[in-house]
């Protein structure tokens, strides 16, 4: 099976030795997206609501680079620094999955890169 890098200029560049996404057969595994503005590489301001909005916009850009949409996402993992942000994150996230939402895990973590409050990673099925 050939592996293929999936990359988007409309999403933040990787900030370490990893790819934005990797296609492996009928699946694409997307690295976690944090709330970086792809135009300037800076963390968006405005609190958790602004951060999750940017994260989901970055996820949308990655999906578009893979030629698919949110309807093909089969699994996500949400990393939160503070579980008190869960309701806000859930409300924004839910708008992207109005029917048949993917399997999901939400995990509280001690810290995330660049001091952000949220990160989301996705696994996408792109087969028939």
C-alpha positions as CSV (number, residue, x, y, z in Angstrom):
1,X,0.0,0.0,0.0
2,X,1.4,3.4,-1.0
3,X,1.2,6.2,1.5
4,X,0.5,9.7,0.3
5,X,1.0,13.0,2.2
6,X,-2.1,15.2,2.3
7,X,-1.2,18.9,2.7
8,X,-3.1,22.2,2.5
9,X,-1.8,25.7,2.3
10,X,-5.2,26.8,3.7
11,X,-4.4,25.1,7.1
12,X,-1.4,25.8,9.4
13,X,1.8,24.2,8.4
14,X,3.1,21.4,10.7
15,X,5.0,22.9,13.6
16,X,7.2,19.8,14.0
17,X,8.4,16.7,12.2
18,X,5.0,15.4,11.1
19,X,2.7,15.6,8.1
20,X,-0.7,17.4,8.2
21,X,-2.3,14.2,7.0
22,X,-1.4,10.8,5.6
23,X,-3.5,8.8,3.2
24,X,-3.2,5.1,3.8
25,X,-5.4,3.0,1.5
26,X,-9.1,4.1,2.1
27,X,-8.3,6.2,5.1
28,X,-6.7,9.6,5.8
29,X,-5.3,10.2,9.2
30,X,-5.1,13.9,10.0
31,X,-2.8,15.3,12.6
32,X,-4.3,17.4,15.3
33,X,-5.3,20.9,14.4
34,X,-4.8,23.7,16.9
35,X,-6.3,27.2,16.6
36,X,-3.5,28.8,14.4
37,X,-4.4,31.3,11.8
38,X,-2.9,29.8,8.6
39,X,-2.2,33.3,7.3
40,X,0.2,34.3,10.0
41,X,0.8,31.2,12.1
42,X,-0.5,32.9,15.3
43,X,-2.9,31.6,17.8
44,X,-6.3,33.2,17.3
45,X,-7.5,35.5,20.1
46,X,-11.0,35.5,21.7
47,X,-11.2,32.5,24.0
48,X,-12.4,29.0,23.6
49,X,-15.2,29.8,21.1
50,X,-12.8,31.5,18.7
51,X,-10.3,28.7,19.2
52,X,-12.7,25.9,18.3
53,X,-14.0,27.9,15.4
54,X,-10.5,28.2,14.0
55,X,-9.7,24.5,14.7
56,X,-12.8,23.4,12.7
57,X,-12.0,25.8,9.9
58,X,-8.5,24.3,9.8
59,X,-10.1,20.8,9.8
60,X,-12.3,21.9,6.8
61,X,-9.2,23.0,4.9
62,X,-7.5,19.7,5.5
63,X,-10.6,17.7,4.4
64,X,-10.8,19.8,1.2
65,X,-7.2,19.0,0.5
66,X,-8.1,15.3,0.7
67,X,-11.0,15.9,-1.6
68,X,-13.6,15.0,1.0
69,X,-16.0,16.6,3.6
70,X,-17.0,16.2,7.2
71,X,-19.5,13.5,6.2
72,X,-16.6,11.1,5.7
73,X,-15.0,11.6,9.1
74,X,-15.3,8.4,11.1
75,X,-13.4,9.2,14.3
76,X,-12.2,12.4,16.0
77,X,-10.3,13.0,19.2
78,X,-10.7,16.3,21.0
79,X,-8.0,17.4,23.5
80,X,-9.1,20.0,26.0
81,X,-7.0,21.8,28.6
82,X,-10.1,22.5,30.7
83,X,-13.2,20.3,30.6
84,X,-15.2,23.3,31.7
85,X,-14.9,24.3,28.0
86,X,-16.7,21.1,26.8
87,X,-20.1,22.6,26.3
88,X,-18.8,25.5,24.1
89,X,-16.6,23.1,22.1
90,X,-19.4,20.6,21.7
91,X,-21.8,23.2,20.4
92,X,-19.4,24.5,17.7
93,X,-18.2,21.0,16.8
94,X,-21.8,19.7,16.5
95,X,-22.6,22.2,13.7
96,X,-20.1,20.3,11.5
97,X,-21.8,17.0,12.1
98,X,-25.6,17.6,11.9
99,X,-26.3,13.9,11.0
100,X,-24.4,10.7,11.7
101,X,-21.6,12.3,13.8
102,X,-18.4,10.3,13.9
103,X,-17.1,8.3,16.9
104,X,-15.3,10.6,19.2
105,X,-13.2,10.8,22.3
106,X,-12.7,13.9,24.4
107,X,-9.7,14.0,26.7
108,X,-8.5,16.6,29.2
109,X,-4.8,17.2,28.9
110,X,-2.3,19.2,31.1
111,X,-1.2,21.3,28.2
112,X,-1.2,21.7,24.4
113,X,1.3,23.2,21.9
114,X,1.6,27.0,21.8
115,X,-0.6,27.2,25.0
116,X,-3.8,26.6,23.2
117,X,-7.0,25.4,24.8
118,X,-8.2,22.8,22.2
119,X,-6.9,20.4,19.5
120,X,-8.8,18.1,17.2
121,X,-7.6,15.2,15.2
122,X,-9.6,13.2,12.6
123,X,-9.6,9.8,10.9
124,X,-11.5,9.9,7.5
125,X,-12.8,7.1,5.3
126,X,-12.3,8.0,1.7
127,X,-13.2,4.7,0.0
128,X,-16.3,3.8,-1.9
